[in-house]
């Protein structure tokens, strides 16, 4: 019952992963915090858009070489500039969120192209969507594997871990 938990932190925005963890946890390690909250051994892996110094073994999907043809075409025809203009207005942000340049869609397409990223996500017991751009990837992965738990945000994940595993270890 006290087996190791495979946790995958998903970071879909181009923000530095180390900066996201620092701002949410201070100097603490996510792996240590999850282990403390759950009372179990936690093996943490990271799937992110940008590389991380703290997780060099993580899967990075946002490389220029891995950019999908559709993303390159949209960039060439000026859709990226249009997205920037639309981003200034509420209705424009809504349109952007429904379109192919939405960061969560771009990240999901990039993840699907990387077998190593898909493999890491499939092996997870728990998915943590660290930022909004990672939510689609966690959601789609959970749809394909309903036994995996998925949470949004580091603070809420730590709270759920403490509650969920405190109940299972005391019974």
Buried (B, 14 or more C-beta within 10 A) or exposed (E): EEEEBBBBBBBBBEBBBBEBBEEBBEEEBBBEBBBBBBBBEBBBBBBBBBBBEEBEEBBBBBEEEBBBEEBEEBBEEEBEEBBEEBEEEEEBBEBBEEBBBBBBBBBBBBBBEBEEBBEBBEEBBBBBBBBBBBBBBBBBBBEEEEEBBBBBBBEEBBEBBBEBBEEEEEE
